[in-house]
């Protein structure tokens, strides 16, 4: 039997190459499909989990905003609006943190000072006229709130191009956002008393707004931080979208925001017939305020000046004279965090059921802030800066809550909205004054903090003088539906604190 010759291995027939490739491709495809299905399932599950968490958080926030009858009066809508507008402000801040002040320090300070003067001066001059003008229009305050938000949306869009192209409109637009933000605070201050439910006072309402603002700041800052990874202009586009949504929310506020039926101005003038403001009329308004309200108002101006000073002075100081061993942005973040903690602490203290008298509480925290400024001037260090940031945050928040409590206690209901909005206008003006001092004072830390120490001390001295020379308000009497302690009754020559005589 003949055995066929064996074929060498290299000459044996092989499977077609295309078949092996197709088999491999099918195997890879099967594995890829399985991987994609697994990834898809995991992504869908993650998305559903995030969606459920977001919806649950939204429901909890709406329950918080609408608690105690706030949903019925419209205060819940204002609370939601405030959270959204703070989110927009946070997005703008994240984008401009390393952009607006990126030029040489001397040039930046000069331009900030110039534009602060040019943009804030008209606002301060027109502030006494804003209230009377808005009260003459049916949708005045809703459209005023909407205008401040729409203006910031437009300026955020302008800034989105300016930060990329290094446009000369960068500073005017940035400071225009600041002016619109301050104007929003004044218009919102007039809206809050008009939306109060029967079971909520001014202090609780403003604390609720502050908590909503913290939530909005975290959300807006997070969104802007994620968008800024693409570029600083993208976080500003996020701010634009947020402000557009807030504008719509402002216009849709309840009509009672604009209602001035039965209200009187601080000096007793019916709001519907309120004349144009003047310096003499402003002095009469101050004299018409109850002594306690006037005293804490002056103390709170010191808190606003300290806050404005820290905001601008530290921004430039950390660029020009950073602390040894510390980077400027790190120190600024530390001080900002301490100030935020102080705000939260002030809200917690102010909302306790048992607290000292508002005048005593405001006096103590003002003294603590003075000591912190003096310690920073004498022992300048990162821990001293954190201390003054913490004290400034507590001072600003707690003094404002004390002022709200006194307005609720000592001012008649028909005058309360006007006193609240007018006092907020004054406080915004003093924030600007503190910021101006922070720009103009030389960048020497001990000199700067010595100056602000003297300024806050002067505000305290004026407060003490107003207390010693003022008139005591009438004894409060209980009125149905009023705050604890009731509303004061009418006394001759003091129409701002009592009900009108019949």
Secondary structure in CASP SS format (residue, H / E / C, confidence):
PFRMAT SS
TARGET T0000
AUTHOR 0000-0000-0000
METHOD secondary structure of the structure
MODEL  1
X C 1.00
X C 1.00
X C 1.00
X C 1.00
X C 1.00
X C 1.00
X C 1.00
X C 1.00
X H 1.00
X H 1.00
X H 1.00
X C 1.00
X C 1.00
X C 1.00
X C 1.00
X C 1.00
X H 1.00
X H 1.00
X H 1.00
X H 1.00
X H 1.00
X H 1.00
X H 1.00
X H 1.00
X H 1.00
X H 1.00
X H 1.00
X H 1.00
X H 1.00
X H 1.00
X H 1.00
X H 1.00
X H 1.00
X H 1.00
X H 1.00
X H 1.00
X H 1.00
X H 1.00
X H 1.00
X H 1.00
X H 1.00
X H 1.00
X H 1.00
X H 1.00
X H 1.00
X H 1.00
X H 1.00
X H 1.00
X H 1.00
X H 1.00
X H 1.00
X H 1.00
X H 1.00
X H 1.00
X H 1.00
X H 1.00
X H 1.00
X H 1.00
X H 1.00
X H 1.00
X H 1.00
X H 1.00
X H 1.00
X H 1.00
X H 1.00
X C 1.00
X H 1.00
X H 1.00
X H 1.00
X H 1.00
X H 1.00
X H 1.00
X H 1.00
X C 1.00
X H 1.00
X H 1.00
X H 1.00
X H 1.00
X H 1.00
X H 1.00
X H 1.00
X H 1.00
X H 1.00
X H 1.00
X H 1.00
X H 1.00
X H 1.00
X H 1.00
X H 1.00
X H 1.00
X H 1.00
X H 1.00
X H 1.00
X H 1.00
X H 1.00
X H 1.00
X C 1.00
X C 1.00
X C 1.00
X C 1.00
X C 1.00
X C 1.00
X C 1.00
X C 1.00
X H 1.00
X H 1.00
X H 1.00
X H 1.00
X H 1.00
X H 1.00
X H 1.00
X H 1.00
X H 1.00
X H 1.00
X H 1.00
X H 1.00
X H 1.00
X H 1.00
X H 1.00
X H 1.00
X H 1.00
X H 1.00
X H 1.00
X H 1.00
X H 1.00
X H 1.00
X H 1.00
X H 1.00
X H 1.00
X H 1.00
X H 1.00
X H 1.00
X H 1.00
X H 1.00
X C 1.00
X C 1.00
X C 1.00
X C 1.00
X C 1.00
X H 1.00
X H 1.00
X H 1.00
X H 1.00
X H 1.00
X H 1.00
X H 1.00
X H 1.00
X H 1.00
X H 1.00
X H 1.00
X H 1.00
X H 1.00
X H 1.00
X H 1.00
X H 1.00
X H 1.00
X H 1.00
X H 1.00
X H 1.00
X H 1.00
X H 1.00
X H 1.00
X H 1.00
X H 1.00
X H 1.00
X C 1.00
X C 1.00
X C 1.00
X H 1.00
X H 1.00
X H 1.00
X H 1.00
X H 1.00
X H 1.00
X H 1.00
X H 1.00
X H 1.00
X H 1.00
X H 1.00
X H 1.00
X H 1.00
X H 1.00
X H 1.00
X H 1.00
X H 1.00
X H 1.00
X H 1.00
X H 1.00
X H 1.00
X H 1.00
X H 1.00
X H 1.00
X H 1.00
X H 1.00
X H 1.00
X C 1.00
X C 1.00
X C 1.00
X C 1.00
X C 1.00
X C 1.00
X H 1.00
X H 1.00
X H 1.00
X H 1.00
X H 1.00
X H 1.00
X H 1.00
X H 1.00
X H 1.00
X H 1.00
X H 1.00
X H 1.00
X H 1.00
X H 1.00
X H 1.00
X H 1.00
X H 1.00
X H 1.00
X H 1.00
X H 1.00
X H 1.00
X H 1.00
X H 1.00
X H 1.00
X H 1.00
X H 1.00
X H 1.00
X C 1.00
X C 1.00
X C 1.00
X H 1.00
X H 1.00
X H 1.00
X H 1.00
X H 1.00
X H 1.00
X H 1.00
X H 1.00
X H 1.00
X H 1.00
X H 1.00
X H 1.00
X H 1.00
X H 1.00
X H 1.00
X H 1.00
X H 1.00
X H 1.00
X H 1.00
X H 1.00
X C 1.00
X C 1.00
X C 1.00
X H 1.00
X H 1.00
X H 1.00
X H 1.00
X C 1.00
X C 1.00
X C 1.00
X C 1.00
X C 1.00
X E 1.00
X C 1.00
X C 1.00
X C 1.00
X C 1.00
X C 1.00
X E 1.00
X H 1.00
X H 1.00
X H 1.00
X C 1.00
X C 1.00
X C 1.00
X C 1.00
X C 1.00
X H 1.00
X H 1.00
X H 1.00
X H 1.00
X H 1.00
X H 1.00
X H 1.00
X H 1.00
X H 1.00
X H 1.00
X C 1.00
X C 1.00
X H 1.00
X H 1.00
X H 1.00
X H 1.00
X H 1.00
X H 1.00
X H 1.00
X H 1.00
X H 1.00
X H 1.00
X H 1.00
X H 1.00
X H 1.00
X H 1.00
X H 1.00
X H 1.00
X H 1.00
X H 1.00
X H 1.00
X H 1.00
X H 1.00
X H 1.00
X H 1.00
X H 1.00
X H 1.00
X H 1.00
X H 1.00
X H 1.00
X H 1.00
X H 1.00
X C 1.00
X C 1.00
X C 1.00
X C 1.00
X C 1.00
X C 1.00
X C 1.00
X H 1.00
X H 1.00
X H 1.00
X H 1.00
X H 1.00
X H 1.00
X H 1.00
X H 1.00
X H 1.00
X H 1.00
X H 1.00
X H 1.00
X H 1.00
X H 1.00
X H 1.00
X H 1.00
X H 1.00
X H 1.00
X H 1.00
X H 1.00
X H 1.00
X H 1.00
X H 1.00
X C 1.00
X C 1.00
X C 1.00
X C 1.00
X C 1.00
X C 1.00
X C 1.00
X H 1.00
X H 1.00
X H 1.00
X H 1.00
X H 1.00
X H 1.00
X H 1.00
X H 1.00
X H 1.00
X H 1.00
X H 1.00
X H 1.00
X H 1.00
X H 1.00
X H 1.00
X H 1.00
X H 1.00
X H 1.00
X H 1.00
X H 1.00
X H 1.00
X C 1.00
X C 1.00
X C 1.00
X H 1.00
X H 1.00
X H 1.00
X H 1.00
X H 1.00
X H 1.00
X H 1.00
X H 1.00
X H 1.00
X H 1.00
X H 1.00
X H 1.00
X H 1.00
X H 1.00
X H 1.00
X H 1.00
X H 1.00
X H 1.00
X H 1.00
X H 1.00
X H 1.00
X H 1.00
X H 1.00
X H 1.00
X H 1.00
X H 1.00
X H 1.00
X H 1.00
X H 1.00
X C 1.00
X C 1.00
X H 1.00
X H 1.00
X H 1.00
X H 1.00
X H 1.00
X H 1.00
X H 1.00
X H 1.00
X H 1.00
X H 1.00
X H 1.00
X H 1.00
X H 1.00
X H 1.00
X H 1.00
X H 1.00
X H 1.00
X H 1.00
X H 1.00
X H 1.00
X H 1.00
X H 1.00
X H 1.00
X H 1.00
X H 1.00
X H 1.00
X H 1.00
X H 1.00
X C 1.00
X C 1.00
X C 1.00
X C 1.00
X H 1.00
X H 1.00
X H 1.00
X H 1.00
X H 1.00
X H 1.00
X H 1.00
X H 1.00
X H 1.00
X H 1.00
X H 1.00
X H 1.00
X H 1.00
X H 1.00
X H 1.00
X H 1.00
X H 1.00
X H 1.00
X H 1.00
X H 1.00
X H 1.00
X H 1.00
X H 1.00
X H 1.00
X H 1.00
X C 1.00
X C 1.00
X C 1.00
X C 1.00
X C 1.00
X C 1.00
X E 1.00
X E 1.00
X C 1.00
X C 1.00
X C 1.00
X C 1.00
X C 1.00
X C 1.00
X C 1.00
X C 1.00
X C 1.00
X E 1.00
X E 1.00
X C 1.00
X C 1.00
X C 1.00
X C 1.00
X C 1.00
X C 1.00
X H 1.00
X H 1.00
X H 1.00
X C 1.00
X C 1.00
X C 1.00
X C 1.00
X C 1.00
END
